[in-house]
Amino acid sequence: MADRMKGRSVLVTGAARGIGKAIAMTMAAEGADVLVNTRNEETLENVYQEVKKVSAGGKTAKFLADVSFEDQVDRMIDHALKEFGKINVVINNAAIVPTRPVLEYDSELWDKVIRTNLYSSYYTCVRAAKEMVRAGEKGSFVNFSSIGATKPHRQLLAYDVSKGAVESLTRALALELAPFDITVNAIAPASILGPTVRAVAPEIAAARNPKDFATPITRQGTPQDVANLVLFLASPESSYITGQIIPIDGGLSAQARPVAIAPLEITPQNLKQHNI
């Protein structure tokens, strides 16, 4: 099937690379109208051109915006409505993942992460939901959580907290929007190749020895794996699924945690070396 999204208009935030880019290209290849968003002009133009090439009959649009700010989200959605006439699907992929020991935290970092990872999803979901309800359009929201929402990492306090809040946001929105045929779900990826997850050495990957992988499935996930799940949740095929948090992690969350990804940098033994 190559037209599951035909007639639907999709907005993808954080579409510059990796998962966001794979989602945008998959949606376009399935016939959707797709608006890609990044906050960098160069990456925006690059992904726009790539998505346009694979489009299967739908329109392609772009919008430069930092979605952690409500006024920019409003302008982006106005642009999507102007280009497509409607919005059916919003994929909230934009996020940042800065690492820092909690004892070195400050309010500036906390605010930046919470605004980017949580407020952006709130702004897009609420504004787009109003437009869908006014127009009588069915729709789908797909938000991004993380395994860290329930099994936190070291050095990712704000990130993990933001993703836990995204899960609560997802369930609350699903409850209120269900009567309007608008579904709201979140996915929780882990061990997906990208900027924060390096590829396993080819010789190790080829051997596929379970001891060399954090996940029970002895390979790393790809952005396309995630895009395939998002496609299902954004399509009419998932119209009876809402309010769910779905892991896509190769079975990682089904087992006891492997060795921590980040070391414990600040300890009683080295405290004097840090400016605490």
VOPAGU-2260 file (C-alpha; in pm, 1 decimal, decimal comma):
REM VOPAGU-2260
SITE   aa  ch    i         X         Y         Z
SITE  MET   A    0       0,0       0,0       0,0
SITE  ALA   A    1     148,0     334,6    -102,8
SITE  ASP   A    2    -130,8     584,9     -46,1
SITE  ARG   A    3    -230,0     540,9     317,9
SITE  MET   A    4    -196,1     916,0     377,9
SITE  LYS   A    5    -354,0    1040,0      57,7
SITE  GLY   A    6    -578,2    1339,6     122,3
SITE  ARG   A    7    -426,4    1407,2     466,8
SITE  SER   A    8    -209,5    1703,8     558,4
SITE  VAL   A    9      80,3    1646,1     795,8
SITE  LEU   A   10     302,9    1878,7     997,3
SITE  VAL   A   11     639,0    1740,5    1114,3
SITE  THR   A   12     841,4    1941,7    1366,0
SITE  GLY   A   13    1214,3    1884,2    1405,5
SITE  ALA   A   14    1234,5    1736,9    1055,6
SITE  ALA   A   15    1596,9    1829,0     979,6
SITE  ARG   A   16    1750,3    1484,3    1007,1
SITE  GLY   A   17    1722,9    1136,3    1152,9
SITE  ILE   A   18    1379,7    1035,8    1277,5
SITE  GLY   A   19    1203,7    1359,3    1179,6
SITE  LYS   A   20    1335,4    1347,4     826,0
SITE  ALA   A   21    1245,1     978,9     786,5
SITE  ILE   A   22     891,5    1051,5     905,5
SITE  ALA   A   23     845,8    1343,0     665,8
SITE  MET   A   24     972,5    1142,5     369,5
SITE  THR   A   25     757,2     840,7     457,8
SITE  MET   A   26     445,1    1055,8     486,2
SITE  ALA   A   27     516,2    1221,9     152,0
SITE  ALA   A   28     579,0     886,7     -15,6
SITE  GLU   A   29     240,5     770,4     115,4
SITE  GLY   A   30      59,6    1057,5     -58,4
SITE  ALA   A   31      27,0    1314,2     220,6
SITE  ASP   A   32      64,9    1688,6     199,9
SITE  VAL   A   33     368,1    1749,0     422,8
SITE  LEU   A   34     495,4    2061,7     593,7
SITE  VAL   A   35     847,2    2024,8     730,4
SITE  ASN   A   36     974,9    2240,4    1014,3
SITE  THR   A   37    1322,4    2312,1    1145,5
SITE  ARG   A   38    1472,2    2614,6    1316,9
SITE  ASN   A   39    1775,0    2630,7    1086,7
SITE  GLU   A   40    1730,9    2777,2     739,8
SITE  GLU   A   41    1990,2    2556,7     571,9
SITE  THR   A   42    1860,2    2228,8     713,4
SITE  LEU   A   43    1504,9    2336,7     635,6
SITE  GLU   A   44    1579,3    2387,7     267,4
SITE  ASN   A   45    1769,8    2058,9     244,7
SITE  VAL   A   46    1494,3    1844,9     395,8
SITE  TYR   A   47    1226,7    2032,3     199,7
SITE  GLN   A   48    1396,6    1944,3    -128,3
SITE  GLU   A   49    1442,4    1579,3     -30,5
SITE  VAL   A   50    1082,0    1539,6      81,0
SITE  LYS   A   51     959,9    1707,5    -235,2
SITE  LYS   A   52    1147,0    1451,9    -448,2
SITE  VAL   A   53     970,7    1152,2    -293,3
SITE  SER   A   54     624,5    1305,8    -277,4
SITE  ALA   A   55     355,9    1080,1    -426,4
SITE  GLY   A   56     114,1    1346,7    -540,7
SITE  GLY   A   57      81,4    1554,9    -225,0
SITE  LYS   A   58     200,3    1909,3    -171,8
SITE  THR   A   59     522,1    1991,4      12,1
SITE  ALA   A   60     572,0    2302,2     224,5
SITE  LYS   A   61     827,0    2431,2     473,0
SITE  PHE   A   62     832,9    2669,1     766,8
SITE  LEU   A   63    1121,6    2804,1     970,0
SITE  ALA   A   64    1023,4    2819,1    1337,0
SITE  ASP   A   65    1145,7    2755,4    1688,7
SITE  VAL   A   66     846,2    2563,3    1818,2
SITE  SER   A   67     931,8    2635,5    2180,1
SITE  PHE   A   68     763,5    2973,4    2123,3
SITE  GLU   A   69     385,1    2991,3    2087,0
SITE  ASP   A   70     378,5    3282,4    1842,9
SITE  GLN   A   71     604,9    3094,7    1602,1
SITE  VAL   A   72     388,0    2783,4    1628,9
SITE  ASP   A   73      80,3    2992,1    1548,3
SITE  ARG   A   74     246,5    3134,0    1238,0
SITE  MET   A   75     355,0    2786,1    1130,1
SITE  ILE   A   76       3,9    2646,8    1159,8
SITE  ASP   A   77    -137,4    2950,1     979,1
SITE  HIS   A   78     105,0    2872,9     697,5
SITE  ALA   A   79       2,8    2505,9     686,9
SITE  LEU   A   80    -363,2    2605,9     661,6
SITE  LYS   A   81    -281,7    2849,2     383,0
SITE  GLU   A   82     -85,0    2584,4     189,4
SITE  PHE   A   83    -307,8    2281,9     246,6
SITE  GLY   A   84    -643,0    2420,1     360,3
SITE  LYS   A   85    -649,7    2189,9     662,6
SITE  ILE   A   86    -442,5    1997,3     914,7
SITE  ASN   A   87    -502,9    1630,8     992,7
SITE  VAL   A   88    -180,4    1510,2    1150,8
SITE  VAL   A   89      84,3    1667,0    1374,6
SITE  ILE   A   90     408,1    1484,4    1451,8
SITE  ASN   A   91     583,8    1646,6    1747,4
SITE  ASN   A   92     941,6    1533,4    1696,0
SITE  ALA   A   93    1133,7    1849,9    1791,8
SITE  ALA   A   94    1349,0    1797,4    2102,2
SITE  ILE   A   95    1687,3    1865,5    2255,6
SITE  VAL   A   96    1892,7    1626,2    2468,6
SITE  PRO   A   97    2162,9    1818,5    2658,4
SITE  THR   A   98    2356,6    1617,9    2915,8
SITE  ARG   A   99    2463,1    1768,6    3247,8
SITE  PRO   A  100    2500,3    1633,6    3602,3
SITE  VAL   A  101    2211,2    1750,7    3819,1
SITE  LEU   A  102    2449,6    1916,2    4066,4
SITE  GLU   A  103    2560,4    2149,2    3786,9
SITE  TYR   A  104    2208,0    2238,9    3671,0
SITE  ASP   A  105    2076,9    2592,2    3638,0
SITE  SER   A  106    1737,2    2742,1    3555,5
SITE  GLU   A  107    1841,6    2843,6    3205,2
SITE  LEU   A  108    1908,1    2484,8    3096,3
SITE  TRP   A  109    1593,8    2357,7    3268,9
SITE  ASP   A  110    1372,7    2618,5    3099,4
SITE  LYS   A  111    1525,0    2558,4    2755,8
SITE  VAL   A  112    1469,1    2182,7    2766,5
SITE  ILE   A  113    1115,7    2202,2    2907,8
SITE  ARG   A  114    1013,0    2466,9    2654,5
SITE  THR   A  115    1154,2    2276,3    2358,8
SITE  ASN   A  116    1043,4    1926,5    2454,4
SITE  LEU   A  117     711,9    1989,7    2633,7
SITE  TYR   A  118     573,7    2334,4    2556,1
SITE  SER   A  119     622,1    2281,3    2183,2
SITE  SER   A  120     396,0    1974,1    2188,2
SITE  TYR   A  121     137,0    2157,4    2396,1
SITE  TYR   A  122     136,0    2457,2    2159,9
SITE  THR   A  123     103,1    2252,0    1840,7
SITE  CYS   A  124    -153,6    2006,1    1974,7
SITE  VAL   A  125    -389,6    2263,3    2123,4
SITE  ARG   A  126    -379,5    2505,4    1829,3
SITE  ALA   A  127    -408,3    2229,9    1567,9
SITE  ALA   A  128    -688,8    2058,1    1763,2
SITE  LYS   A  129    -892,1    2379,0    1758,3
SITE  GLU   A  130    -851,5    2400,4    1381,6
SITE  MET   A  131    -949,7    2035,4    1333,6
SITE  VAL   A  132   -1260,0    2067,8    1551,3
SITE  ARG   A  133   -1372,6    2390,7    1382,1
SITE  ALA   A  134   -1335,6    2229,7    1038,9
SITE  GLY   A  135   -1488,0    1895,9    1140,5
SITE  GLU   A  136   -1168,9    1715,9    1039,3
SITE  LYS   A  137   -1060,2    1384,4    1188,8
SITE  GLY   A  138    -700,1    1388,1    1299,8
SITE  SER   A  139    -404,9    1229,1    1472,5
SITE  PHE   A  140    -130,4    1358,2    1697,3
SITE  VAL   A  141     187,9    1160,5    1751,7
SITE  ASN   A  142     409,3    1287,3    2031,5
SITE  PHE   A  143     756,5    1170,4    2126,4
SITE  SER   A  144     832,8    1032,5    2468,2
SITE  SER   A  145    1137,9     827,8    2566,5
SITE  ILE   A  146    1230,1     526,5    2772,3
SITE  GLY   A  147    1369,6     791,0    3009,9
SITE  ALA   A  148    1017,0     895,5    3107,4
SITE  THR   A  149     988,6     585,1    3326,0
SITE  LYS   A  150    1350,0     461,0    3348,7
SITE  PRO   A  151    1557,8     777,3    3381,0
SITE  HIS   A  152    1911,4     829,1    3259,6
SITE  ARG   A  153    2193,6     989,9    3446,7
SITE  GLN   A  154    2270,3    1346,3    3337,0
SITE  LEU   A  155    1935,4    1387,3    3157,1
SITE  LEU   A  156    1713,5    1523,4    3435,0
SITE  ALA   A  157    1524,9    1787,9    3235,3
SITE  TYR   A  158    1494,9    1565,1    2928,7
SITE  ASP   A  159    1348,9    1272,3    3124,1
SITE  VAL   A  160    1111,2    1499,7    3317,8
SITE  SER   A  161     994,9    1663,3    2994,2
SITE  LYS   A  162     920,2    1324,6    2839,9
SITE  GLY   A  163     724,6    1212,0    3144,3
SITE  ALA   A  164     515,3    1526,8    3109,0
SITE  VAL   A  165     465,9    1456,7    2737,6
SITE  GLU   A  166     314,2    1121,1    2831,5
SITE  SER   A  167      67,9    1290,2    3069,3
SITE  LEU   A  168     -11,6    1551,3    2804,2
SITE  THR   A  169     -77,3    1274,6    2553,2
SITE  ARG   A  170    -323,3    1089,1    2775,7
SITE  ALA   A  171    -508,8    1404,3    2882,8
SITE  LEU   A  172    -546,1    1528,4    2526,2
SITE  ALA   A  173    -658,8    1183,8    2408,4
SITE  LEU   A  174    -938,2    1183,8    2664,9
SITE  GLU   A  175   -1075,8    1523,0    2562,7
SITE  LEU   A  176   -1031,4    1492,8    2186,9
SITE  ALA   A  177   -1164,6    1138,4    2139,5
SITE  PRO   A  178   -1526,8    1254,5    2086,8
SITE  PHE   A  179   -1404,5    1456,1    1785,7
SITE  ASP   A  180   -1236,1    1154,7    1619,9
SITE  ILE   A  181    -891,4    1291,5    1700,7
SITE  THR   A  182    -644,3    1036,4    1833,1
SITE  VAL   A  183    -342,8    1126,6    2045,9
SITE  ASN   A  184     -62,0     880,1    2104,7
SITE  ALA   A  185     305,4     890,9    2191,3
SITE  ILE   A  186     594,7     666,2    2105,9
SITE  ALA   A  187     899,5     602,0    2321,3
SITE  PRO   A  188    1204,9     521,5    2110,0
SITE  ALA   A  189    1535,2     387,3    2241,0
SITE  SER   A  190    1852,3     258,3    2077,3
SITE  ILE   A  191    1765,9     429,0    1748,4
SITE  LEU   A  192    2063,3     521,0    1529,9
SITE  GLY   A  193    2114,6     896,1    1510,8
SITE  PRO   A  194    2303,8    1188,9    1660,1
SITE  THR   A  195    2282,9    1051,2    2015,7
SITE  VAL   A  196    2325,3     680,1    1934,6
SITE  ARG   A  197    2635,7     561,4    1754,2
SITE  ALA   A  198    2636,6     262,0    1525,6
SITE  VAL   A  199    2771,3     -65,6    1658,1
SITE  ALA   A  200    3095,5    -162,5    1483,2
SITE  PRO   A  201    3019,7    -354,8    1161,5
SITE  GLU   A  202    3203,7    -668,2    1274,1
SITE  ILE   A  203    3001,5    -674,5    1598,9
SITE  ALA   A  204    2674,4    -610,6    1418,5
SITE  ALA   A  205    2751,9    -892,1    1175,6
SITE  ALA   A  206    2817,5   -1134,6    1460,9
SITE  ARG   A  207    2489,0   -1036,2    1629,5
SITE  ASN   A  208    2604,0   -1161,2    1967,5
SITE  PRO   A  209    2336,0   -1073,8    2225,8
SITE  LYS   A  210    2597,8    -965,0    2480,7
SITE  ASP   A  211    2706,2    -682,3    2248,0
SITE  PHE   A  212    2360,9    -523,2    2229,2
SITE  ALA   A  213    2161,2    -334,4    2489,9
SITE  THR   A  214    1841,3    -459,1    2324,7
SITE  PRO   A  215    1705,3    -815,1    2310,6
SITE  ILE   A  216    1667,6    -773,7    1934,9
SITE  THR   A  217    2027,6    -794,2    1822,5
SITE  ARG   A  218    2038,8    -493,0    1595,9
SITE  GLN   A  219    2002,4    -121,7    1640,6
SITE  GLY   A  220    1682,8      55,0    1543,6
SITE  THR   A  221    1673,3     290,3    1247,3
SITE  PRO   A  222    1483,4     614,2    1185,0
SITE  GLN   A  223    1277,9     422,4     929,9
SITE  ASP   A  224    1166,0     176,5    1198,7
SITE  VAL   A  225    1025,7     472,3    1389,4
SITE  ALA   A  226     873,9     627,9    1078,5
SITE  ASN   A  227     686,0     305,4    1005,4
SITE  LEU   A  228     523,2     312,5    1348,8
SITE  VAL   A  229     438,3     681,1    1317,7
SITE  LEU   A  230     281,8     613,4     977,8
SITE  PHE   A  231      50,1     356,0    1132,7
SITE  LEU   A  232     -50,1     585,2    1420,4
SITE  ALA   A  233    -113,7     874,1    1181,3
SITE  SER   A  234    -320,1     669,1     937,0
SITE  PRO   A  235    -688,1     567,6     951,2
SITE  GLU   A  236    -569,3     213,0    1026,3
SITE  SER   A  237    -511,9     311,7    1391,5
SITE  SER   A  238    -840,6     496,8    1444,0
SITE  TYR   A  239    -930,7     287,3    1752,9
SITE  ILE   A  240    -599,7     351,3    1929,8
SITE  THR   A  241    -561,7     659,2    2148,2
SITE  GLY   A  242    -399,3     765,9    2473,8
SITE  GLN   A  243    -123,4     507,8    2438,3
SITE  ILE   A  244     251,4     525,6    2493,6
SITE  ILE   A  245     414,0     275,1    2261,0
SITE  PRO   A  246     780,1     174,5    2306,1
SITE  ILE   A  247     989,6     115,1    1996,8
SITE  ASP   A  248    1311,6      -2,8    2152,0
SITE  GLY   A  249    1401,0    -352,9    2039,1
SITE  GLY   A  250    1264,8    -492,2    2364,6
SITE  LEU   A  251    1486,9    -276,0    2586,4
SITE  SER   A  252    1203,0    -173,8    2819,3
SITE  ALA   A  253    1098,6    -537,8    2865,5
SITE  GLN   A  254    1419,2    -629,1    3048,3
SITE  ALA   A  255    1621,0    -514,7    3347,4
SITE  ARG   A  256    1824,4    -208,1    3253,3
SITE  PRO   A  257    2165,7    -275,9    3101,5
SITE  VAL   A  258    2472,1     -80,6    3211,8
SITE  ALA   A  259    2389,6     289,9    3245,2
SITE  ILE   A  260    2449,6     489,4    2928,4
SITE  ALA   A  261    2612,6     777,4    3116,1
SITE  PRO   A  262    2857,5     736,2    3404,1
SITE  LEU   A  263    2807,2     890,3    3744,8
SITE  GLU   A  264    3045,8    1182,9    3700,5
SITE  ILE   A  265    3009,9    1355,0    4037,1
SITE  THR   A  266    3068,5    1134,3    4339,7
SITE  PRO   A  267    3163,0    1196,1    4703,6
SITE  GLN   A  268    3513,1    1091,0    4609,3
SITE  ASN   A  269    3566,7    1357,2    4340,0
SITE  LEU   A  270    3338,7    1631,6    4468,2
SITE  LYS   A  271    3625,8    1873,3    4529,3
SITE  GLN   A  272    3710,4    1866,4    4158,2
SITE  HIS   A  273    3373,5    2024,5    4071,3
SITE  ASN   A  274    3245,3    2371,5    4140,5
SITE  ILE   A  275    2944,6    2274,9    4351,3
